[in-house]
Each structure stands twice: as C-alpha cells, then as structure tokens.
Amino acid sequence: MTTNATSAALDTTAPATPARPAAGGAGALSHRKIMTILGGLLLGMFLAALDQTIVSTSIPRIANDLHGLSIQAWVTTAYLITSTITTPLYGKLSDIYGRKPFYLAAISIFIVGSAASSFATSMYELAGFRAFQGLGAGGLMSLAFTIIGDIVSPRERAKYQGYFLAVFGLSSVLGPVIGGALSGANSILGITGWRWVFLVNVPIGLAALVVVAKVLNVPHQPRQQRIDWWGAVALVIGIVPILVVAEQGQQWGWGSLRSLVCYGIGVVGVLAFLLIERAMGDSALIPLRLFRSRVFSTVIIAGTIVGAAMFGAITLIPQYLQIVRGASPTTSGLQMLPLMVGLMSASVISGQITSRTGRYKIFPIIGSVFIIGGSLLFTRIGADTPIWQPMLYMVALGFGVGNCLQTLTLAAQNAGSFRDMGVSTASATFFRQIGGTLGVAVFLSVLFSTVTGKIVNALHHAGPAFQAALSDPAVTHNPVNAPVLGILHGNGTGSLLQDASFLQRVDARLAHPFLVGFSDSIDLVFLWVAALSVVALVVTLLIKEIPLRTMSGIQAMAESETGGAATDAAVPPVHDAIPAEPVADEVDAFREPERVGRHALTTAGTPISGSVRRSDGSPATGAVLTLINHGGQQVARGTSGDDGEYELVAPLDGSYVLIASSAGHQPQASTLRVAGDPVHLDVRLTGTARATGVVRAGADPVPGAVVTLTDPRGEVVGSVTTGDDGWFRFADLLGGRYTLVVSASRYRPYATSVAVPDLGDAVTEVVLSGGARLTGTATGGPDRAPVRDARVTLVDAAGTVVAMTTTDHTGAYAFGDLPAGEYTIIASGYPPVSGHYQVGAGEDGVHDVVLEHSDI
C-alpha cells in the first residue's frame, strides 16, 4: 500500500488557526531565488496585461488606418477566443510535461504574434495575427500563477500577491498612456506609430524569454497520461460561439438568427465537453473530479460571479470618464489610479494577514462587500459630480477587487493537490475570464439599450440653458453642433452610440442632457453590478475554509520522492485539538453509514480518499473504513462504494491509523500522515479462508512437491512446497473454487478442483502415482551404428498407443511420465522390431532396440 497526494479535495470548514509554520524543508527555495523566478514571471504577465490596455486605446486609430472601422471588434474577439480556449490546455499539458517548456512556448508565440500584428495590412490580417498572439497569451497569465504555486506554499504565497497586482495596476496606467502616445504619432523611426503598439512587446518579450529560460528551473515529475484532444475540440465548439455572441451580440441583436445559432452550437459543444471529460477521467482537460470538492466548486462559482462584477465595473468606469467627463484615453488611464491604489493596498494587506494567520475566507467576503458598496456609490454619480467623488469611489471598488482577485485563485489552488496545480489554476483563470467576458457583454448591452431612453428623459427635463442654446443662431448655424441637432430633429441616436466624442466639441448647453442620460444609464448598470455582487457575497459566504498548506509544490514533490511525510512542527498536537466525543453531524454519519456511503464527510480538515480492493484486484463493496488518531479516538468513518472507492476527512494535520474491514476478509490497519495535502491511500484486503492438504505416494508423504493454486481466471494465487510431512497450506484466501496442481520429481502431475469456504479450511489429500521413464537406443547394421529418425511407438498392455517419438542423431529415444506397467516398444525404419518391458512406479527403465535389414 502506498500513500500519495491526489486532487480530490473535499468539503471542509476551518479549524482553529495554527501557528505560523517554520520555513524550510525539502525542496524549499530561498527568498532570493523566488524573487529571481518571480521577476521572469512578472515580465511575462506584464506582456499580456499591457497588451490588453494598450491595444484597446489604439484600436480606433488602427481601424481607421486599415479601413476596417466596422469590423474592429473582431480584432478583440479573435484574441479573446484563442487566449481563453488555450488557458485550460496550458494548465493540463504543464501538469503532464512540466511548466518551463510551455511558458517559454507561450512567450515565444506571443512575441511572434506581436511582431506579425505590426505588419498587418488589413483588419482581417490583424485579427488573424491577434488570434495567433492569443495562443500565447492564454499561457502567460495562468502558468505564471501556477509556477508561483509550485515554488511558494499557499501560506506564504499570499505575500507575493502585491507583485502580481502591481503588474496589473502598472499596465492599466501605462497602457492607455503608451497606446495613446504611440497611436497618436504619425511615424516613429520610419514606422507608422500604431504599429509600435505591437512592436513594443518584442523587446519586453525577449527579455522575459531570456530571464525565464535562465532562472526557471522547477523540478517536475513526468506522468504518463493521455492528452484530451477531443475535450479540447469540444471546448472550442462550446466556448467560441458563446464568446463570439458576447462580443458581437450588441451589434447583431441578442435574439437575432446568428445569435441563436451561436447559442445552439455552444450548448451542444458544452454538453459534448462534459461527456468527454467524464469519459476521460484523470486525463480530462478539466478533470470533473475536481468539482466533487464542494470547496473547489464554490470557489470557481464565486470567481466566475466576482469576475463578471469586477470586469463589468472596471469597464464602466472608463465609459464614464471618457464619455461623460470628456477625458482622453490617456487622461482616463491616469484618473483610474485610485482604483489601482485600492486594489494594490487590499492585496498587500490581505496577503500579509493571510501569510501570518493562515486564514483567507474573510477577504473575498470583505471584497464582495466593498464591491457592493463601491457600485452603489457609483449609482450616485452624475454629469456634474465633482471628479474627486468618483475617484474616491474607485478606491472602495479597487479595495474590493484586490481582496477577491488573488485570494480566490489561492483558494482554488489550495483545494486541489499539488499534482493538479496547473489544471486547478487554469480552471480558476478560465472561469473568471468567461465570467468577465459575459459580464462585460451583459452590462454594456444594458448600458447601450437604456441610454436612448435616459437621454430622452433628460431632454424632457432640460433646463432653460438648453432651450436658450436651441434659440441661439450662433449655436444652430455652427456645423460642430450638427450631430446633436440632427438627433434632436429625429435622426435617432445611432451615431451617438457609434461615436460619442463629438459631445465634447459641441456647445456645452446642448451636450449636457446627453451627458446626463449617459450618466443615468451608467448609474443603472452599476445597480446591476451591485445586485450581482450580492450574489457573489452569498457564494463567498458558502466557501468552507481549508487550512492553507505549508509546503510548496516542489517541497511536496521532494517529500514524495524521498518517501517521507510532510511535517509541520508548529501544528498543534492532534490529541489536543480533537474532542473526545464526536459532534452531532459525526454521530449521524457513524450511525448511518448506508446513507453517507462513500462520502463520509464528518468534520473539517484534510480529505483522505482511495480504493478498497480484494486480493484478486476486484473492488470491495461496503468495506467499513474507520480513522482513529494517535490518542485512540475515532474521528471519521465511512463505507466504500460499488467501485470500492471511499472518502474520509482528517480533522487536523498529524498521524492517523486507517482501519479497513469487510466480512470474509482480514482487517487491515495502515498508518498515514496528514500535512495539508489531500491524501490518497489504496487498501488491499485478504481473505480469512485457508486451503490445506497432504501429498502422498501410497502411504508415504512426498516432501518437496510443488503445489500451485490458481483462481477461476487462471491467475496464480500462490505456490508452496510440501514439508517433510507432505503437508501444504495456503492462507488469506477468499471463498470460491480454485484449481490445485501438484508436481514432484519422479511422479506424475496431479490437478484437482478445490472448493474453499468463506471462513475455515478446505482440506485436500493428494495421492501421486510414480512417473516412470523409459529410454533406449536404436542401432543397426554390422557395426551396430546408431539409427537416426527411426520411429518408436509405445503401446500399453491394453493395446493402446501411449506415445510415439523418433530417435535423434545418436539413435536415442525417451518416454517420460509413465504409469507403472508392462509396455510394448515397436521400432521401425528398418523392418519393424518389437520388444516388451515392465517398468515400476518412478523407475527409470532402459530398452535398446537392434534393427536389421537384408541389404546390410
């Protein structure tokens, strides 16, 4: 029986907070080494984060230059699709083959895609190059989080959150500034300014490539596993239409034929993906067993909802700053600094507290509350609100996002095994990105579908200044004001929804009702964000906190390679923390094992799972599993399912004894060590029946006879030799029929069927008959030379042919395993000759044959 970690993290609640563990241990990296590796990871993450903000600022200028304004959304959509789809694929492949090659591949693909994008001559080419670029971007984010999970324990990992969010904050500020500056320049070094938006990624990417190739040396245990290509195809079929309609639904119409077709294809793809993942088991792209853990499932749901609310809110703020406040993309990027301050401060504070206490559940709850509060505050802003107010509200909103973003990823990583670090991190990133994409699509749809009505309402309540402007000839005859006057004369607001920049150039009195309508519509959408954040708050309240592991992935790998158990000297002794009497829920589980079945989740702590099998490898159904601590107290109990699988929970870290028992089997006791990681322990039960007997030849025992026992499938159960008294014994058998075979030198083999009861002994007496041997030589001619290939036939006393053979080049022949009796030997080749010979039991007889021929 072996003990190793699995990814089946089960539902738990937080126990008493342990003291902070001591650093070090097998496989631990120094802080300097971690920071060196972290530098390379941050460069890669900066590539992806900067690219999103810098391109979004520059895309209008790029679309105008490439004459593709109407299809500019596809440039973003193509990148979004490929980067989202490849995220889980990078996670799975890196779990199998290691992180470094795929992270280097992701950076290389991103560099090539960036360089190619700078040479695009049409929007369709740019969309294609951006799709290729997205193939690399899908690995930059998720693998960076995965690698930091490999080298830093969850307990210490929280301290490094600030670095990651600093990258996001820096890119959010620098992206619009750099994008505006580059796209605004006609030419830089003889190259069109907007093309530098993509070329700037090349030197940054090359630097990241060199650093990562040099410093990223994370140990990896290769695993033999199938690659879930069919699951990847099904995921593409399921997710691509959903992402496409999320990006294009506003333009197509959410109920249009194209949107409905996308919905249908997406549903079929998702259903196919689920069926394939179920069939692939552990080899699945996103193993469904991860979602058996209530903790993991709840974290993923929370991450998806928080992602929708978070990205929706962050998308709405630039809309307000640029449309209502008239800020340029560069200025709006700088005005969002308070959001980044709140985000980074929350990340640093929550990270430090999590590292010191090991507690993290409270932070997503606090974050959801702040997102709700910040969103509700934003419902109060208007066209004339002083700018300091929304900037103050941004701090609250950013503080909420900072408490949720990395903590939920940390919780997802901690809920799974270190062996599943890639797929658990990629799953968290994947679902958060899906939630963010759908959230942005829905919120923008609400914004633009309600803005017309809000503008009409604002026009009806316009003040005297607006009426005065309409009566002023200097206003009505100014061509700058023509777009607003056209809308007022019934031309509709379609042009306004396509480009609202003219509102900053027209007369302020005419523009004011339109700005009020926009701000009112944004207020309504923030109310939706607040409502969704309430749902996120409810889900985060349902998260049950698993104690953060104190080992990194490579430390756990080092422990498993050396056969040691993870230790944590600072964890309080088990006997001091486990009550003498089980709580009420535990009593119910103990009294009704049939009800809880294989899922006997009785208390908070670390999941223990595995299989119970009989000695022949078949699953042992209904075996009772009991977990006791070193104080002799029962802490968990359950039964194995139809497939022999079981699941228990150890309340605290420490040493335990697992007892497995089943009718007709010997009880088995196994010692295991729990240290934060889920534990996998397979148990093999042996039977309680025995097969014994004696081997004789006549009345005499036969010592040294080989006795072999096989099951009905022909598999050898065991093999023993008889003692001096001729007795043999097979123990630990399961009831059933077996075949007993006895062989001994100078005796004929013997086989018989033996029925073994479920309990007790099956006694068999075997009487062997001697196996005689008859040999000889055939010669002929005057010189009695050996006769080769002469045919020799052996016939018993009843006239039955017993055996037939031919002589070899020396003229010799042999017959073995013969019963005692008289035989006739007939040799031919020359004229046939015959003779008789009497052999006794176990005797070696010799009978030579002389052949004569008339020609000799």
Secondary structure, 3 states (H helix, E strand, C coil): CCEEECCCCCCCCCCCCCCCCCCCCCCCCCHHHHHHHHHHHHHHHHHHHHHHHHHHHHHHHHHHHCCCHHHHHHHHHHHHHHHHHHHHHHHHHHHHHCCHHHHHHHHHHHHHHHHHHCCCCCHHHHHHHHHHHHHHHHHHHHHHHHHHHHHCCHHHHHHHHHHHHHHHHHHHHHHHHHHHHHHHCCEECCEEHHHHHHHCHHHHHHHHHHHHHHHCCCCCCCCCCCCCHHHHHHHHHHHHHHHHHHHHHHHHCCCCHHHHHHHHHHHHHHHHHHHHHHHHHHHCCCCHHHHHCHHHHHHHHHHHHHHHHHHHHHHHHHHHHHHHCCCCHHHHHHHCHHHHHHHHHHHHHHHHHHHHHCCCCHHHHHHHHHHHHHHHHHCCCCCCCCCHHHHHHHHHHHHHHHHHHHHHHHHHHHHCCHHHHHHHHHHHHHHHHHHHHHHHHHHHHHHHHHHHHHHHHHHHCCCHHHHHHHHCHHHHCCHHHHHHHHHHHHHCCHHHHHCCHHHHCCCHHHHHHHHHHHHHHHHHHHHHHHHHHHHHHHHHHCCCCCCCCCCCHHHHHHHHHHCCCCCCCCCCCHHHHCCCCCCHHHHHHHHCHHHHCCECCCCCCEEEEEEEEECCCCECCCCEEEEEECCCCEEEEEECCCCCEEEEEECCCEEEEEEEECCCEECEEEEEEECCCCEEECEEEEECEEEEEEEEECCEECCCCEEEEECCCCCEEEEEECCCCCEEEEEEECCEEEEEEEECCCECCEEEEEEECCCEEEEEEEECCECEEEEEEEEECCCCEECCCCEEEEEECCCCEEEEEECCCCCEEEEEEECCEEEEEEEECCCCEEEEEEECCCCEEECCEEECCCCC
